[in-house]
Amino acid sequence: MERITELEDPRLDPYRELKKNRHSVGSDYFVAEGRFVVERLISSKFEIQSVLVTHDAPKDVEGLDSVRSPVLQVDQDVCQKLVGFPFHRGIMACGKREVRSHCDDTGWPERTLLVACPETELAENLGGIIRNSAALGVQAVLVGRRTVDPFSRRAIRTSMGNCFRLPIIQPPDLLTELARLKSDFQFETIGLSTGRQAISITEAEFPGRTVLLLGNEGFGLSPEFESICDRQVKIPMVDGMDSLNVASAAAIAMFTFQQSSSGIERS
């Protein structure tokens, strides 16, 4: 463990002004915050550049002793000045991102669910979708170029580090990748919608290989992504309500798919 007392030490640069810093966008690196998120990073295959702890950091962080990269220690007041806001989680880590550009060309199981987010704007929503996907048996999450960075600190935090265990795929052109999944691997694309053309999810039959498309928070699925959907489904709601939070709606749709295939093992 390397103790640092100088705020301007260059080894602290990845953690500087985190609230304002958007350095993860277009960068090879990201910052993970908090014990449980950092533990999931440590247990993953992601490369860790450094770990930053304060004096009152949890002493029982699982796997910390096995980290081969530098573990930097600072006082709590130095840490708060460094990140730009009161930081009480005690531990952060800087990792190197690994985002795939294409779905693997390996054989997909007969029952496979993928989730596609063409234009999700809010990091909290994307993080929630990733967390739900990991819990409900989704094999990968595909994100479009107009979707928020899945490795922004808020998305990582909201996902509870599940972005380190679930494949995140960011194709150069999501429409092209969806078309390839349909033609080469016999996936069906199902859009989650509130439109009149959508049938109730309670009446829908899910194919063996499915890509679930989630719309933008404000306007839903754009016409170009609606056009690639084989079908559209909606979640029945009480009169006067026309939508759900996208992460909540996605969780319902994922669960419905898995129930239709008995895909969730109950403990």
KOLSE-955131 format. One record per residue (C-alpha): residue in three letters; chain; y, z, x. Coordinates in pm, 1 decimal. Last residue first. Example, Ala and Ser with C-alpha at 12.3 -4.5 7.8 and 13.67 -1.06 7.14 Angstrom:
2
NODE   residu   chaine         c2         c3         c1
NODE      SER        A     -106.0      714.0     1367.0
NODE      ALA        A     -450.0      780.0     1230.0
***
This chain:
267
NODE   residu   chaine         c2         c3         c1
NODE      SER        A    -2103.4     -486.7    -3292.7
NODE      ARG        A    -2071.5     -795.6    -3506.7
NODE      GLU        A    -2134.1    -1128.2    -3343.2
NODE      ILE        A    -1887.0    -1383.7    -3468.6
NODE      GLY        A    -2007.7    -1742.8    -3509.5
NODE      SER        A    -2172.0    -1710.1    -3848.0
NODE      SER        A    -2078.5    -2077.6    -3886.4
NODE      SER        A    -1861.3    -2051.2    -4196.4
NODE      GLN        A    -1755.7    -1704.3    -4085.3
NODE      GLN        A    -1633.1    -1850.7    -3756.9
NODE      PHE        A    -1421.4    -2112.0    -3930.0
NODE      THR        A    -1276.7    -1858.2    -4174.8
NODE      PHE        A    -1196.2    -1621.2    -3887.7
NODE      MET        A    -1008.7    -1893.6    -3703.0
NODE      ALA        A     -813.6    -1987.1    -4018.2
NODE      ILE        A     -716.0    -1626.5    -4087.0
NODE      ALA        A     -614.2    -1574.7    -3723.3
NODE      ALA        A     -404.9    -1892.8    -3730.2
NODE      ALA        A     -213.9    -1772.5    -4035.1
NODE      SER        A     -130.7    -1447.1    -3858.7
NODE      ALA        A      -18.1    -1628.0    -3542.1
NODE      VAL        A      188.6    -1872.9    -3748.2
NODE      ASN        A      366.4    -1602.1    -3946.8
NODE      LEU        A      283.2    -1678.7    -4306.5
NODE      SER        A      429.6    -1931.7    -4547.1
NODE      ASP        A      535.8    -2023.0    -4899.9
NODE      MET        A      558.3    -1694.1    -5083.3
NODE      GLY        A      702.4    -1687.2    -5435.5
NODE      ASP        A      365.1    -1685.6    -5608.9
NODE      VAL        A       92.5    -1512.6    -5409.5
NODE      MET        A      -68.9    -1694.6    -5119.7
NODE      PRO        A     -359.9    -1935.2    -5070.7
NODE      ILE        A     -401.1    -2044.1    -4705.9
NODE      LYS        A     -363.0    -2416.7    -4650.6
NODE      VAL        A     -580.9    -2695.2    -4515.7
NODE      GLN        A     -509.5    -3040.1    -4377.0
NODE      ARG        A     -768.5    -3305.8    -4303.3
NODE      ASP        A     -849.6    -3569.2    -4042.7
NODE      CYS        A     -529.2    -3475.8    -3863.1
NODE      ILE        A     -386.2    -3739.4    -3628.4
NODE      SER        A     -109.6    -3836.8    -3870.3
NODE      GLU        A       -0.3    -3477.5    -3919.7
NODE      PHE        A       63.4    -3464.5    -3545.8
NODE      GLU        A      303.7    -3759.3    -3554.4
NODE      PRO        A      458.5    -3639.2    -3881.2
NODE      SER        A      554.8    -3301.5    -3727.7
NODE      LEU        A      343.3    -3000.9    -3818.5
NODE      GLY        A      534.6    -2704.2    -3954.1
NODE      PHE        A      912.9    -2716.8    -3984.6
NODE      GLY        A     1034.8    -2374.2    -3872.0
NODE      GLU        A      750.9    -2197.4    -3692.3
NODE      ASN        A      607.7    -2524.1    -3555.8
NODE      GLY        A      264.9    -2621.3    -3681.1
NODE      LEU        A      -83.4    -2517.5    -3578.2
NODE      LEU        A     -361.3    -2772.5    -3525.5
NODE      LEU        A     -721.7    -2647.8    -3545.4
NODE      VAL        A     -955.6    -2864.2    -3337.6
NODE      THR        A    -1307.6    -2858.9    -3475.8
NODE      ARG        A    -1657.3    -2931.6    -3351.8
NODE      GLY        A    -1930.6    -2837.8    -3597.8
NODE      PRO        A    -1732.7    -2945.6    -3901.1
NODE      PHE        A    -1549.0    -2699.6    -4123.2
NODE      GLU        A    -1585.8    -2732.4    -4497.2
NODE      ALA        A    -1274.0    -2645.6    -4691.8
NODE      GLU        A    -1272.2    -2472.6    -5030.0
NODE      THR        A    -1144.7    -2134.0    -4912.9
NODE      ILE        A     -899.1    -2312.7    -4682.5
NODE      SER        A     -730.4    -2447.2    -4994.9
NODE      ILE        A     -658.0    -2818.3    -4972.6
NODE      ALA        A     -352.3    -2962.8    -4803.6
NODE      GLN        A     -180.1    -3271.1    -4946.0
NODE      ARG        A       75.5    -3056.4    -5123.3
NODE      GLY        A      202.0    -2917.4    -4793.8
NODE      THR        A      161.0    -2563.4    -4663.7
NODE      SER        A      -25.9    -2671.4    -4351.6
NODE      LEU        A     -291.9    -2581.2    -4097.8
NODE      GLY        A     -406.5    -2915.2    -3958.6
NODE      ILE        A     -772.3    -2995.2    -3908.6
NODE      THR        A     -882.3    -3231.9    -3633.1
NODE      GLU        A    -1245.9    -3331.0    -3620.7
NODE      PHE        A    -1418.2    -3337.9    -3282.5
NODE      GLN        A    -1673.3    -3610.4    -3207.5
NODE      PHE        A    -1664.1    -3572.3    -2826.7
NODE      ASP        A    -1539.2    -3910.1    -2702.8
NODE      SER        A    -1340.3    -4041.9    -2999.5
NODE      LYS        A    -1208.8    -3719.4    -3149.2
NODE      LEU        A    -1153.2    -3531.5    -2824.0
NODE      ARG        A     -987.2    -3842.5    -2680.9
NODE      ALA        A     -748.8    -3864.8    -2979.5
NODE      LEU        A     -658.3    -3499.3    -2926.3
NODE      GLU        A     -586.8    -3568.1    -2559.1
NODE      THR        A     -365.3    -3865.1    -2646.1
NODE      LEU        A     -169.4    -3658.0    -2895.6
NODE      LEU        A     -129.9    -3378.1    -2640.7
NODE      ASP        A       29.4    -3603.3    -2379.6
NODE      PRO        A       54.5    -3463.0    -2024.1
NODE      PRO        A     -216.1    -3215.6    -2130.7
NODE      GLN        A     -154.6    -2839.8    -2123.4
NODE      ILE        A     -488.7    -2657.7    -2145.4
NODE      ILE        A     -514.5    -2278.6    -2149.9
NODE      PRO        A     -870.1    -2154.6    -2091.3
NODE      LEU        A     -921.7    -1797.8    -2220.7
NODE      ARG        A     -964.7    -1512.2    -1969.8
NODE      PHE        A     -623.0    -1501.7    -1802.6
NODE      CYS        A     -433.7    -1596.1    -2120.0
NODE      ASN        A     -599.7    -1287.6    -2268.0
NODE      GLY        A     -354.2    -1074.4    -2072.6
NODE      MET        A     -248.1     -871.6    -2374.9
NODE      SER        A     -145.3    -1198.4    -2544.7
NODE      THR        A      185.5    -1034.6    -2628.4
NODE      ARG        A      243.8     -946.1    -2260.6
NODE      ILE        A      152.5    -1291.6    -2133.2
NODE      ALA        A      370.5    -1462.4    -2394.2
NODE      ARG        A      657.4    -1228.2    -2313.8
NODE      ARG        A      624.9    -1282.6    -1936.6
NODE      SER        A      621.1    -1659.6    -1970.9
NODE      PHE        A      277.0    -1791.2    -1884.8
NODE      PRO        A      215.0    -1979.1    -2210.3
NODE      ASP        A      551.2    -2156.9    -2155.5
NODE      VAL        A      695.7    -2237.1    -2498.0
NODE      THR        A      559.7    -2546.0    -2670.3
NODE      ARG        A      738.9    -2880.1    -2647.1
NODE      ARG        A      500.5    -3004.7    -2378.2
NODE      GLY        A      209.0    -2936.1    -2608.6
NODE      VAL        A      -36.6    -2649.8    -2577.1
NODE      LEU        A     -415.6    -2659.3    -2603.9
NODE      VAL        A     -597.5    -2328.9    -2650.9
NODE      ALA        A     -962.4    -2304.6    -2547.3
NODE      GLN        A    -1308.7    -2189.7    -2664.7
NODE      VAL        A    -1197.5    -1997.6    -2975.1
NODE      GLY        A    -1430.4    -1706.1    -3049.6
NODE      LEU        A    -1219.4    -1482.7    -3268.5
NODE      ALA        A    -1091.4    -1225.9    -3019.2
NODE      ALA        A     -982.5    -1479.0    -2756.1
NODE      SER        A     -812.8    -1692.0    -3019.1
NODE      ASN        A     -632.4    -1392.6    -3167.8
NODE      ARG        A     -487.6    -1304.0    -2826.6
NODE      ILE        A     -388.0    -1664.9    -2761.0
NODE      ILE        A     -224.3    -1695.6    -3104.3
NODE      GLY        A      -39.7    -1367.3    -3052.8
NODE      GLY        A       91.3    -1484.3    -2715.2
NODE      LEU        A      206.1    -1809.7    -2874.6
NODE      ASN        A      384.8    -1619.1    -3148.5
NODE      GLU        A      552.6    -1378.3    -2907.6
NODE      ALA        A      660.5    -1667.9    -2686.3
NODE      LEU        A      842.1    -1832.0    -2975.5
NODE      GLU        A      871.5    -2210.8    -2998.0
NODE      THR        A      524.4    -2339.4    -3090.2
NODE      GLU        A      546.7    -2719.5    -3076.5
NODE      PRO        A      206.7    -2884.7    -3034.8
NODE      CYS        A       -9.8    -2570.8    -3054.4
NODE      ALA        A     -375.1    -2682.2    -3054.8
NODE      VAL        A     -668.6    -2448.2    -3115.4
NODE      LEU        A    -1027.3    -2533.8    -3018.9
NODE      LEU        A    -1336.1    -2434.5    -3216.1
NODE      THR        A    -1685.2    -2534.7    -3105.7
NODE      ARG        A    -2014.3    -2528.4    -3293.9
NODE      GLU        A    -2229.3    -2807.0    -3150.3
NODE      PRO        A    -2152.3    -2678.3    -2803.6
NODE      TRP        A    -1928.7    -2905.3    -2592.2
NODE      GLY        A    -2088.8    -3103.5    -2311.9
NODE      THR        A    -1871.5    -3129.8    -2003.7
NODE      ASP        A    -1571.1    -3356.2    -1975.0
NODE      ASP        A    -1339.4    -3059.3    -1940.0
NODE      CYS        A    -1029.5    -3066.8    -2154.7
NODE      HIS        A     -734.2    -3201.9    -1962.5
NODE      SER        A     -424.8    -3074.2    -1776.8
NODE      ARG        A     -567.4    -2733.8    -1690.4
NODE      VAL        A     -325.2    -2449.0    -1632.2
NODE      GLU        A     -386.1    -2221.2    -1335.5
NODE      ARG        A      -82.8    -2007.4    -1261.8
NODE      LYS        A      -43.0    -1812.4     -942.6
NODE      GLY        A        2.1    -1441.1     -998.6
NODE      CYS        A      275.9    -1182.3     -952.3
NODE      ALA        A      175.9     -833.1    -1058.8
NODE      MET        A      343.2     -548.1    -1239.3
NODE      ILE        A      282.5     -172.6    -1261.7
NODE      GLY        A      455.0      141.2    -1387.5
NODE      ARG        A      488.5       44.0    -1753.3
NODE      HIS        A      820.7      225.2    -1793.6
NODE      PHE        A     1076.3      -37.3    -1694.6
NODE      PRO        A     1433.0       23.0    -1807.2
NODE      PHE        A     1599.7     -319.2    -1766.0
NODE      GLY        A     1721.6     -547.6    -1486.5
NODE      VAL        A     1394.0     -600.3    -1298.9
NODE      LEU        A     1522.5     -477.5     -962.2
NODE      LYS        A     1756.8     -205.9    -1082.7
NODE      GLN        A     1474.0      -60.2    -1287.8
NODE      CYS        A     1233.5      -83.6     -994.8
NODE      VAL        A     1474.6       89.3     -757.7
NODE      ASP        A     1512.9      376.2    -1004.4
NODE      GLN        A     1133.4      410.8    -1036.2
NODE      ASP        A     1078.4      423.7     -660.6
NODE      VAL        A      898.9      129.6     -502.5
NODE      GLN        A      540.9       48.3     -397.0
NODE      LEU        A      412.8     -295.3     -297.9
NODE      VAL        A       43.8     -388.7     -308.5
NODE      PRO        A        0.7     -693.0      -83.7
NODE      SER        A     -285.4     -933.2     -170.1
NODE      ARG        A     -648.2     -831.7     -123.0
NODE      VAL        A     -684.4     -653.0     -456.1
NODE      SER        A    -1009.2     -452.4     -459.1
NODE      ASP        A     -842.8     -110.9     -474.9
NODE      LEU        A     -653.9     -219.0     -786.6
NODE      GLY        A     -978.1     -296.8     -969.2
NODE      GLU        A     -920.0      -62.8    -1262.1
NODE      VAL        A     -580.9      103.0    -1259.6
NODE      ASP        A     -667.3      472.4    -1232.8
NODE      LYS        A     -357.2      610.1    -1063.1
NODE      PRO        A     -125.7      492.5    -1339.2
NODE      ALA        A      217.7      420.3    -1192.2
NODE      ASP        A      444.2      721.0    -1139.9
NODE      HIS        A      540.0      620.1     -788.1
NODE      THR        A      614.5      265.8     -899.4
NODE      VAL        A      380.0      -27.8     -853.8
NODE      LEU        A      424.3     -393.6     -759.5
NODE      VAL        A      122.3     -619.3     -705.4
NODE      SER        A      136.7     -934.1     -494.7
NODE      GLN        A       36.6    -1301.2     -481.9
NODE      ILE        A     -265.6    -1275.0     -710.2
NODE      GLU        A     -489.0    -1582.3     -745.2
NODE      PHE        A     -637.0    -1619.3    -1091.2
NODE      LYS        A    -1014.6    -1584.3    -1122.7
NODE      SER        A     -982.1    -1290.7    -1360.1
NODE      SER        A    -1057.0     -919.8    -1309.1
NODE      ILE        A     -720.2     -856.5    -1142.0
NODE      LEU        A     -535.6    -1040.2    -1419.5
NODE      ARG        A     -717.2     -837.8    -1682.1
NODE      GLU        A     -622.8     -518.0    -1501.0
NODE      VAL        A     -262.0     -639.5    -1483.0
NODE      VAL        A     -253.6     -680.4    -1860.9
NODE      PHE        A     -406.5     -336.9    -1916.3
NODE      ARG        A     -169.5     -159.8    -1675.9
NODE      GLY        A      159.8     -318.9    -1766.5
NODE      GLU        A      343.9     -637.0    -1677.5
NODE      ALA        A      230.0     -981.0    -1559.1
NODE      VAL        A      465.9    -1206.5    -1363.3
NODE      PHE        A      418.5    -1582.9    -1324.5
NODE      TYR        A      389.8    -1836.2    -1043.7
NODE      ASP        A      349.4    -2211.3     -992.4
NODE      SER        A      692.4    -2272.0    -1139.2
NODE      GLY        A      804.8    -2514.4    -1409.4
NODE      VAL        A      907.5    -2224.9    -1630.0
NODE      SER        A      803.2    -1906.9    -1447.1
NODE      HIS        A     1149.2    -1870.0    -1296.2
NODE      ARG        A     1306.1    -1794.1    -1631.9
NODE      ASN        A     1488.2    -1488.4    -1498.3
NODE      LYS        A     1715.5    -1306.7    -1736.6
NODE      LYS        A     1484.4    -1021.5    -1839.2
NODE      LEU        A     1297.3    -1042.1    -1509.6
NODE      GLU        A     1603.2     -977.2    -1297.2
NODE      ARG        A     1399.8     -974.7     -972.4
NODE      TYR        A     1021.2     -947.6     -995.7
NODE      PRO        A      931.4    -1260.0     -797.5
NODE      ASP        A     1195.6    -1165.7     -535.0
NODE      LEU        A     1048.5     -826.5     -439.2
NODE      ARG        A      899.2     -950.1     -110.7
NODE      PRO        A     1249.8    -1065.0      -20.3
NODE      ASP        A     1363.5     -700.1       30.9
NODE      GLU        A     1704.7     -681.1     -133.6
NODE      LEU        A     1633.4     -354.2     -317.3
NODE      GLU        A     1548.1     -178.6        7.3
NODE      THR        A     1303.6      112.0      -22.4
NODE      ILE        A      967.3      -64.6       -3.0
NODE      ARG        A      635.7      116.3       52.3
NODE      GLU        A      338.8     -102.8      139.6
NODE      MET        A        0.0        0.0        0.0
***
